[in-house]
Amino acid sequence: MNGEMDWSLFFRKELEPVQAYRPGLREEQIRQIAKADTIYKLSSNESPLPPFPSALKAMREALSTLNEYPDGSSHHLTQLLSWHYQIPSEQIIVGNGSNELIDLIAQTCLEPGDNVVYGWPSFVVYRSSAQIAGADCREVALAADGSFDLDALLAAIDQRTKIVTVCTPNNPTGAVVSAAALEDFLKKVPSHVLVVLDAAYEEFVDDEQAAAPLAYFDGQRPYVVLRTFSKIYALAGLRCGYGFAPSILVEMLHKIREPFNVNALAQIAARACLEDDEELDRRRALNTAGKRNLCACFERLGLKYYPSEANFVWVEVPDAAATFDALLSKGIITRPFPEANGLRVGIGDTAGVTATITAFETLFPTQ
């Protein structure tokens, strides 16, 4: 082989604009930077608590069966989801996190020349999944309250739009769309557009006026609702998400998903979580209390923030990069957005919230 290899010959041109996902910092990465004995990782919207005790018990009991492949169709979990939500099993699909389902929908539905409409800033996979499929991205600014501007999304739709994605509560702002706004939006979306409603943080919502995405799911219209076990159910390390979609779309998604896309322990743990409403309620209450205390701190310090219905709070600071570094030195890991001078601050456990409040009060003393 002579000359320098031109590797671009091997790669799809659609990958050129795609940026690899960059996860938040891990605890071990900042041990030498932080001057605190305890590290609070609040950058990835994870649960600050371990998996449900019922899920841990179920997984321990299944360890001796890991020589076997997982259930390739996630049959038992799908049936339990069907019973739990009273939706036919053929309208449910389980994935390796809801992230995989976003990718699968893009691979199934999008072609070069199509476009995808979504609010921004939001979950970066909306962008990357469309780019990989060769579709154009139409990113619409958020409303003043940090929620998806549904009227602006409608205005961005044209004949080449194939998917419009709505995230509520939105990541990174935690803002929700109202039930009235979503109902009106669904009436106005053209029939050639698939609406994907990402409700990864829905279990944290306290606002009674917020949309309940499944209330509008009928299994007929081009409308998909995505959920996950990664957040309030504390199974982020196992990767298990699920979606509700018309059966014809579910059938197509099964054609391209990996044969054993959801591991055995994830399926077993997810089933245990679904049957443990008491623990779910306890964790929701803990998150609500922590969020209330954190927002009260921002209020006292005069920092602008979005009222959040998720397990994190978006707060604006004079210098996001500098504030991130300063918090890091105190053992608080957040997710910075320097271009918007904002930080996404996760809700920790009781000790984590207290440490976060103390750190912010030190950095932004009241006058």
For each residue, the residues with C-beta under 8 A, 3 or more apart:
1: 5
2:
3:
4:
5: 1
6: 9
7: 10 11
8: 11
9: 6
10: 7
11: 7 8 15
12: 15
13: 16
14: 17 18 112 131 132 133 134
15: 11 12 18 131 132
16: 13
17: 14 131
18: 14 15 128 131 132
19: 22 124 128
20:
21: 124 125 128
22: 19
23: 26 44
24: 41 43 44 333 335
25: 29 30 41 43 328 333
26: 23 29 30 41
27: 30 31 39 41 333
28: 31
29: 25 26
30: 25 26 27 33 34 39 328 331 333
31: 27 28 34 39
32:
33: 30 328 329
34: 30 31 39 328 329 330 331
35: 329 330 331
36: 39 329 330 331 332 355
37: 331
38: 331 351 355
39: 27 30 31 34 36 331 333
40: 48 331 332 333 348 351 352 355 356
41: 24 25 26 27 44 46 333 346
42: 48 312 332 333 334 345 346 347 348 352 356
43: 24 25 333 334 335 344 346
44: 23 24 41 236 335 346
45: 171 201 231 310 311 312 344 346
46: 41 230 231 234 236 346
47: 50 231 232 233 234 236 283 311
48: 40 42 346 347 348 349 352
49: 234 283 286 349
50: 47 56 234
51: 55 56 59 233 234 235 269 273
52: 55 56 233 234 269 272 273 276 279
53: 56 57 279
54: 57 58 272 273 275 276 279
55: 51 52 58 59 233 234 235 268 269 270 272 273 276
56: 50 51 52 53 59 60 269
57: 53 54 60 61 272
58: 54 55 61 62 268 269 271 272
59: 51 55 56 62 63 265 268 269
60: 56 57 63
61: 57 58
62: 58 59 65 66 264 265 268
63: 59 60 66
64:
65: 62 68 264
66: 62 63 264 265
67:
68: 65 264
69: 72 260 264
70: 74 260 262 263 264 266 267
71: 74 75 76 77 264 267
72: 69 259 260
73: 78
74: 70 71 77 78 94 262 267
75: 71 78 79
76: 71 79 80 267 271
77: 71 74 80 81 94 240 242 262 267 270 271
78: 73 74 75 81 82 89 92 93 94
79: 75 76 82 83 89
80: 76 77 83 84 271 274 275
81: 77 78 84 85 87 89 92 94 242 274
82: 78 79 85 86 87 88 89 92
83: 79 80 86
84: 80 81 274
85: 81 82 214 244
86: 82 83
87: 81 82 91 92 214 217 219 244
88: 82 91 92 219 247
89: 78 79 81 82 92
90: 247 250 251
91: 87 88 219 244 245 246 247 250
92: 78 81 82 87 88 89 242 243 244 250
93: 78 101 242 243 245 250 253 254 257
94: 74 77 78 81 240 241 242 261 262 267
95: 98 99 100 101 104 240 241 242 243 257 261 262
96: 99 100 239 240 241 258 261 262
97: 100 101 228 230 239 240 241
98: 95 101 102 198 200 226 227 228 230 241 242 243
99: 95 96 102 103 125 239 241
100: 95 96 97 103 104 239 241 257 261
101: 93 95 97 98 104 105 226 241 242 243 253
102: 98 99 105 106 123 125 126 129 165 196 198 226
103: 99 100 106 107 125 129 132
104: 95 100 101 107 108 253 256 257
105: 101 102 108 109 129 163 194 196 224 249 253
106: 102 103 109 110 116 129 130 132 133 135 163
107: 103 104 110 129 132 133 256
108: 104 105 249 252 253 255 256
109: 105 106 114 162 163 194
110: 106 107 114 116 130 133 134 135 162 163
111: 114 133 134 135 162
112: 14 133 134 135
113: 134 135 136 160
114: 109 110 111 133 134 135 136 160 161 162 163
115: 130 135 136 137 138 158 160 161 162
116: 106 110 126 130 135 136 137 138 161 162 163 164 165
117: 138 140 153 156 157 161 163 164 165
118: 122 126 127 137 138 139 140 148 153 164 165 166 167
119: 122 139 140 141 142 147 148 149 152 153 165 166 167 170
120: 139 140 141 142
121: 142 172 173 337 340
122: 118 119 126 142 148 165 167 170 171 172
123: 102 126 167 171 198
124: 19 21 127 128
125: 21 99 102 103 128 129
126: 102 116 118 122 123 129 130 137 165 167
127: 118 124 130 131 137 139
128: 18 19 21 124 125 131 132
129: 102 103 105 106 107 125 126 132 133
130: 106 110 115 116 126 127 133 135 136 137 163
131: 14 15 17 18 127 128 134 135 137
132: 14 15 18 103 106 107 128 129
133: 14 106 107 110 111 112 114 129 130
134: 14 110 111 112 113 114 131
135: 106 110 111 112 113 114 115 116 130 131 162
136: 113 114 115 116 130 160
137: 115 116 118 126 127 130 131
138: 115 116 117 118 156 161
139: 118 119 120 127
140: 117 118 119 120 148 149 152 153 156
141: 119 120 149 152
142: 119 120 121 122 146 147 148 149 170 173 175
143: 146 147 148 149 152 175
144:
145: 175 306 307
146: 142 143 170 173 174 175 306 314
147: 119 142 143 168 170 173 175 176 177
148: 118 119 122 140 142 143 153 166 167 168 170 177
149: 119 140 141 142 143 152 153
150: 153 154 166 177 181 182 184 185
151: 154 155
152: 119 140 141 143 149 155 156
153: 117 118 119 140 148 149 150 156 157 164 166 185
154: 150 151 157 185 188 189
155: 151 152
156: 117 138 140 152 153 161
157: 117 153 154 161 164 189 190 193
158: 115 161
159: 192
160: 113 114 115 136
161: 114 115 116 117 138 156 157 158 164 190 192 193
162: 109 110 111 114 115 116 135 192 193 194
163: 105 106 109 110 114 116 117 130 193 194 195 196
164: 116 117 118 153 157 161 189 193 194 195 196
165: 102 116 117 118 119 122 126 195 196 197 198
166: 118 119 148 150 153 177 182 185 195 196 197 198
167: 118 119 122 123 126 148 170 171 198 200
168: 147 148 175 176 177 182 197 198 199 202 210 211 213
169: 173 174 175 176 201 202 204 205 210 308 309 310
170: 119 122 142 146 147 148 167 173 174 175 176
171: 45 122 123 167 174 200 201 310 312 344
172: 121 122 312 314 335 337 342 344
173: 121 142 146 147 169 170 306 308 314
174: 146 169 170 171 201 306 307 308 309 310 312 313 314
175: 142 143 145 146 147 168 169 170 306 307 308 309
176: 147 168 169 170 205 207 210 211 309
177: 147 148 150 166 168 181 182 185 210 211
178: 181 182 209 210 211
179: 182 183 209 210 211 212 215
180: 183 184 209
181: 150 177 178 184 185 211
182: 150 166 168 177 178 179 185 186 197 211 213 216
183: 179 180 186 187 211 216
184: 150 180 181 187 188
185: 150 153 154 166 177 181 182 188 189
186: 182 183 189 195 216 221 223
187: 183 184
188: 154 184 185
189: 154 157 164 185 186 193 195
190: 157 161 193
191: 222
192: 159 161 162
193: 157 161 162 163 164 189 190 222
194: 105 109 162 163 164 222 223 224 249
195: 163 164 165 166 186 189 221 222 223 224
196: 102 105 163 164 165 166 224 226
197: 165 166 168 182 213 223 224 225 226
198: 98 102 123 165 166 167 168 226
199: 168 202 213 214 225 226 227
200: 98 167 171 226 227 228 230 231 241
201: 45 169 171 174 204 205 231 232 309 310 311
202: 168 169 199 205 212 213 227
203: 231 232 233 280 284
204: 169 201 231 232 284 287 288 309 310 311
205: 169 176 201 202 210 309 310
206: 288 309
207: 176 210 309
208:
209: 178 179 180
210: 168 169 176 177 178 179 205 207 309
211: 168 176 177 178 179 181 182 183 215 216
212: 179 202 215
213: 168 182 197 199 202 216 217 225
214: 85 87 199 217 225 244
215: 179 211 212
216: 182 183 186 211 213 223
217: 87 213 214 223 225 244
218: 221 223
219: 87 88 91 244 246 247
220: 246
221: 186 195 218 246
222: 191 193 194 195 246 249
223: 186 194 195 197 216 217 218 245 246
224: 105 194 195 196 197 243 244 245 249
225: 197 199 213 214 217 243 244 245
226: 98 101 102 196 197 198 199 200 241 242 243
227: 98 199 200 202 241 242 243 244
228: 97 98 200 231 233 240 241 242
229: 233 235 238 240 241 242 266 269 270 273
230: 46 97 98 200 233 235 236 239 240 241
231: 45 46 47 200 201 203 204 228 234 236 311
232: 47 201 203 204 280 283 284 287 311
233: 47 51 52 55 203 228 229 230 270 273 280
234: 46 47 49 50 51 52 55 231 283
235: 51 55 229 230 238 239 240 266 269 270 273
236: 44 46 47 230 231 239
237:
238: 229 235 263 265 266 269 270
239: 96 97 99 100 230 235 236 262 263 266
240: 77 94 95 96 97 228 229 230 235 262 266 267 269 270
241: 94 95 96 97 98 99 100 101 200 226 227 228 229 230
242: 77 81 92 93 94 95 98 101 226 227 228 229
243: 92 93 95 98 101 224 225 226 227
244: 85 87 91 92 214 217 219 224 225 227
245: 91 93 223 224 225 249 250 253
246: 91 219 220 221 222 223 249 250
247: 88 90 91 219 250 251
248: 251 252
249: 105 108 194 222 224 245 246 252 253
250: 90 91 92 93 245 246 247 253 254
251: 90 247 248 254 255
252: 108 248 249 255 256
253: 93 101 104 105 108 245 249 250 256 257
254: 93 250 251 257
255: 108 251 252
256: 104 107 108 252 253
257: 93 95 100 104 253 254 261
258: 96 261
259: 72
260: 69 70 72 263
261: 94 95 96 100 257 258
262: 70 74 77 94 95 96 239 240 266 267
263: 70 238 239 260 266 267
264: 62 65 66 68 69 70 71 267 268
265: 59 62 66 238 268 269
266: 70 229 235 238 239 240 262 263 269 270
267: 70 71 74 76 77 94 240 262 263 264 270 271
268: 55 58 59 62 264 265 271 272
269: 51 52 55 56 58 59 229 235 238 240 265 266 272 273
270: 55 77 229 233 235 238 240 266 267 273 274
271: 58 76 77 80 267 268 274 275
272: 52 54 55 57 58 268 269 275 276
273: 51 52 54 55 229 233 235 269 270 276 279 280
274: 80 81 84 270 271
275: 54 80 271 272
276: 52 54 55 272 273 279 280
277: 280 281
278: 281 282
279: 52 53 54 273 276 282 283
280: 203 232 233 273 276 277 283 284
281: 277 278 284 285
282: 278 279 285 286
283: 47 49 232 234 279 280 286 287
284: 203 204 232 280 281 287 288
285: 281 282 288 289
286: 49 282 283 289 290 349 350
287: 204 232 283 284 290 291 311 347
288: 204 206 284 285 291 292
289: 285 286 292 293
290: 286 287 293 294 347 348 349 350 352 353
291: 287 288 294 295 308 311 313 347
292: 288 289 295 296
293: 289 290 296 297 353 357
294: 290 291 297 298 313 345 347 353 356 357
295: 291 292 298 299 305 307 308 313
296: 292 293 299 300
297: 293 294 300 301 356 357 360 361
298: 294 295 301 303 304 305 313 315 360
299: 295 296 302 303
300: 296 297 366
301: 297 298 360 361 364 366
302: 299 364 366
303: 298 299 315 316 317 360 364
304: 298 315 316
305: 295 298 308 313 314 315 316
306: 145 146 173 174 175 313 314
307: 145 174 175 295
308: 169 173 174 175 291 295 305 312 313 314
309: 169 174 175 176 201 204 205 206 207 210
310: 45 169 171 174 201 204 205
311: 45 47 201 204 231 232 287 291 346 347
312: 42 45 171 172 174 308 344 345 346 347
313: 174 291 294 295 298 305 306 308 344 345 347
314: 146 172 173 174 305 306 308 342 343 344 345
315: 298 303 304 305 342 343 345
316: 303 304 305 340 341 342
317: 303 320 323 341 342 343 364
318: 323 341
319: 322 323 341
320: 317 323 324 336 337 338 340 341 342 343
321: 324 325 336 338
322: 319 325 326
323: 317 318 319 320 326 327 336 343 363
324: 320 321 327 328 334 336 343
325: 321 322 328 329
326: 322 323 329 330 359 363
327: 323 324 330 332 333 334 343 359 360 363
328: 25 30 33 34 324 325 331 332 333
329: 33 34 35 36 325 326
330: 34 35 36 326 327 355 359 362
331: 30 34 35 36 37 38 39 40 328 355
332: 36 40 42 327 328 355 356 359
333: 24 25 27 30 39 40 41 42 43 327 328
334: 42 43 324 327 343 344 345 346
335: 24 43 44 172 343 344 346
336: 320 321 323 324 342 343
337: 121 172 320 340 341 342 343 344
338: 320 321 341
339:
340: 121 316 320 337
341: 316 317 318 319 320 337 338
342: 172 314 315 316 317 320 336 337
343: 314 315 317 320 323 324 327 334 335 336 337
344: 43 45 171 172 312 313 314 334 335 337
345: 42 294 312 313 314 315 334 356
346: 41 42 43 44 45 46 48 311 312 334 335
347: 42 48 287 290 291 294 311 312 313 352 353
348: 40 42 48 290 351 352 353 355 356
349: 48 49 286 290 352 353
350: 286 290 353 354
351: 38 40 348 354 355
352: 40 42 48 290 347 348 349 355 356
353: 290 293 294 347 348 349 350 356 357
354: 350 351 357 358
355: 36 38 40 330 331 332 348 351 352 358 359
356: 40 42 294 297 332 345 348 352 353 359 360
357: 293 294 297 353 354 360 361
358: 354 355 361 362
359: 326 327 330 332 355 356 362 363
360: 297 298 301 303 327 356 357 363 364
361: 297 301 357 358 364 365 366
362: 330 358 359 365
363: 323 326 327 359 360
364: 301 302 303 317 360 361
365: 361 362
366: 300 301 302 361
367:
